[in-house]
């Protein structure tokens, strides 16, 4: 016989938790029904936003730029660059395809982005994790790296603008750089509207502790919009100094042990603006190098954006790599 007493007790428990946490029942349910996920919430408050509804164009911008924010963060983690151009990696596309939008909430307008735990294996192939996955594995997953990085980035941006240290937004280097793509997505979340407030709220998975002491709530106002736009322009100006070449791969160089292969070097033959044949070497990350192998095998052209050095042994930095099929 099926008993009906359990459901009311569970419902009462949810209501009790909601009251204690000062949250809506919908918020608590979303959290409890998605234990193997991190949830990022973006709350928009402006004069045109009424209880539970929003202007059509504002909603489209919120959802589109929430997705772009995650995409830019994943790219910054996997391939740190000041400006990402061209097609996104398959693993980033796969990560985005598994994220979901949860139920919106009454009061202002809140977009909930549900991010299931996933990781990249040794071959950088995308792998979805389950509720039975090890806690450490989830804590080190691509998902937790992305969600915590989103909050760290926004906190860093807010602090530097508050302190008037705008140059620090540009002069970042190494694997912690924040790309122009991230700033574009951030500004696109309706921050350009006078009187707009955008709050970012992180609800970490109950099965994985937040060990990095990342802030859970960060508020940005319209006042931050112009500094963000200025940063975008400066980052893109630096990228515009780069050169784009289209050519064919002449030579491939990397570790013969595929398991140890982290980077690779290619030699590309191309024609300059005077149709003069030139040769340049380019260092690529593993993902880009794997694409280069296939391009070389099939005789496809490749497109590379970066700065070309002068001197006898000409090399080129890689800001963007794509295969032209």
N, C-alpha and C positions, 0 to 999 in steps of 0.2 A: 504494500500500500504506500502511496506517495503522500508524505506529510506536507502541510502548507504552513507550518509554523516557522520554518527556517527563514523564508523570504522576508516576512515582516520584521524578524529580529535583525537580519542583516541591514534592512532598510533603516531601522531605528539606529543601528550602530553608525551608519553613514551620516545620518542627520546629526548625531551626537558629535562625531568627529568634525563635521562642518561647523557646528556651533563653537566648539572649542578652538578650532583653528581660524575662526572668523572668515570662513570661505563659503562659497555657494555649494550646494549639493552636487551641481554639475562639475565643479572644479575637483572635488574629492573623488567623484566617480571616474573622471578622466585619468586621474593619478593612479587610482587603484586598479583600473582595468588595463593599464599599460605599465606593468612593473619592470619590464625589460627594455625600458626606453628612458631617454632624457626628454623633457618637454620644455621648449622655449616659447615663452609667451610675449607677444608684442602688443602693448596697449596704447591705442591712439585716443587722445582727448583733445577736442577742438570744438568750436562753437557749432559747427555743422553736424556734429555727431550727437545723435539722440540715443535714448536708452535702447540698446540692442540693434540699432540700424545705423547705416552709414551711406554716404553718397556713393553711387555706383563707381565713378572714376577713382575715388579715394580707396575703395575696397580693392579694385584691380591693382592699384599701385602697392597696397599693403601686401597682397598675396604674391605678386610678382617679385617684389624686392625682398621679401622674406626668403624666397627660394634663392634669389641671387646672393643674399647674405651667406647662406649655407654653402653655396657653390664656390664663392670667392674664398671662404675660410678653408674649405677642403683643398682648393688649389694652392693656397698660401702654405699649407702644411706639407703637401706633397711636392710642390714645385715653387719654392719661394721666388717671387719676381715682383717688381714694382708695378707691372701692368700685364695682365694675362690677355693674350689675343689668340684668335683662332679657335678651333674645335676643342671642346673639353675632353679630358680623358674618359675612357669607358668606365673606369672604377668610380669616378666622380658622378657620372651620369647614373650609374647603378645605385650609388648611395642616395642620390636625390630621388630616384624612382621609388625607393622604399620608405621615404619619409612621407608623413601624412599631415593633413590639417585636421585638428580636432574641432570639437564644438565651440562656437564662439560664446562669449559670456556677456551678460547684461551689465550695464554700467560702463560708460565710455564704449570702446569697441576693442575687443581682445582677440587677436589671432593666435591660436595655439598650434605650434608645430611639433608634431610627435616624431621623434628620431629613434628608431629601433637600433639596438646595438649591432654593429658590424665591424669587421676588421679586414685588413689586407694580409694574405698569407705570405710566405717567403718569396713566392713568384709574383707578388703584388696583385693577386687575383682577389676579387671581392668575395667575402664569406659572411653570411648572415649568422649571428649568434642567437642562442635560444635562452630561455629562462634557466636552463640547466647548465649553462656555461659557467666556467670558473669566474669568481668575482674579480680576480686580478686581470684575467683576460678581458673582461668588460671594461675595467678601469683603464686599460691601455689601448682600448679599441679606437678605431678611426672616429666612431660616433662621439665618444667622450672627449677625444682630442678636439673635435669640431665644436661641440657645444660649449666646452670650457673656454676654448679660444675665442669664440664669439663674445663671451662676457668679458674676458680679459682685454680683448681689443677695445671694446666700447669703454671700459673703465679707464684704460690707458689714454684713449683719445680725449675723454672728458677731463681727466686730470691735467693733461698737457695744455689744453685750451684754457682751463681755469687758471693755470699758472702762467699763461702767456708765453709758453715755450713751444711755439709752432714749429720751429726748426726740427724738434725731436720727432715730429710726425713724418718728416721727410728723410731724416738722416739715419733711420733704422737700417740695419744690415743683418746678414746671416739668415737663419731659419725662422726668425721671429718677425720678419717684415710684414707690414700690412699693405696690401696692394691697393691701387687706385680703384679696382673693381669692388673691394669691400667698402671703401668710402662712398662710391657711387650708389651702392645698394642701401647704405645707411642713410644718405641724404634723400634717397628716393622714397623713404618711408614717411612721406608727407611732412618732413621737417621744414620744407620750404614755405609752408602755410603759416601766416601770422597767427600767433596764439596757440600753435600746435605743441602738445607735449607728447613725447613717445617714451614709454617705459618698457624696459626689457626685464623679463622675469624668468629665472631658471628654476625648474623643478627637477632636481636630480633623481635618478632612479632609486627606489627604496632598497634595491639589492646591491648598489655600489655606492660606497661612501665618497663624499666630496672632500678628498684629501688635500686639494690644492688651495683651499681657503678662497675659492673664487667667489666674488660677490654674487648674490642671488637677485638683487634688484638694482637697476641703474636707470636714472631718469635723464633724458635729454630734452631740451626745449628748442624752440625756433632760433634762439640766440646762437646755437652751435652750428647752424646751417652754413653760414657764410665762411667760417673757418674751415669747415669740411670741404666746401666747394673750392676754396683757395688751395687746399692740399691736393685735391684731384688735379687741378690745373698744373701745379708744380710737378707732380709725379709724371703726368703725361708729357710735359715739356721735356723732362729728362729722357723719356722713352722716344720722343720725336727726334732726338739726336742720333738714334740708331739707324742702321741701314738694313734694307730688305734685299736678299738675294734669292734667286731661283736657279737651281742647277741639279746636277746628278752626282751621286756618291761614287767616288773613285776608289776609296779604301776604307776599311773598317778595322778598328783596333780596340781590343778589350781583353779582359781575363778569359782564358780558355775554359775555366771552371765556371759554368753558368750559375752555380749556387753562390759563388763569391762575387759575381759580377754586380757592381753597384753603379759604375759609370762606363762610358765608352767614348772613343774619339773617332770622328769620321773626317775624311778628306773630301771636299766638295769642289767640283769644277763648275764654274759659272761664267757668264758674260757680263762685264761691267757696262756702265752707261755709254761707253764708246765702242761697245761690241768687241772688246778685247778679252781674250780668254784669261781667266784668273783662277787660282787655286787657293783654298783656305781650309784650315783645320778647325773643327768645332768640338768641344766637349759636351756630351749629352748625359742626362740622367738615365737610369736603367729603362724606364718606360719609353723615353724618346729613342734610346738606342735600339730597343726591340723593334720599334717602328722603322728605324733606319735600315735594319737588316732586311726587312720585308721589301722596303723601297728599292734597295740595292739588288735584291734577288729578282724583282720584277721590272727593274729598269725605270721606275717612276721618278719624276722630278720631286725635289723637296724645296720647301720654302722656309727660310730662316731669317729671323729678325734679331739684330744685335749690333754691337759695336765692333768694327774691324780694326785690329791693331796695325801699326805701321812697322816696317822693318823687313828683315830677310825672311824670317819664318812667320808668315802672316797667319794670325789666328782670329777667331771671332767668338765673342761671348754669345750665349744663346738666351734670348728673352722669349722667343717663340719658335716652335718647330712644328712643321706640318708636312704631310705627304700629299702630293698632288697626283691623284689617280686619273 
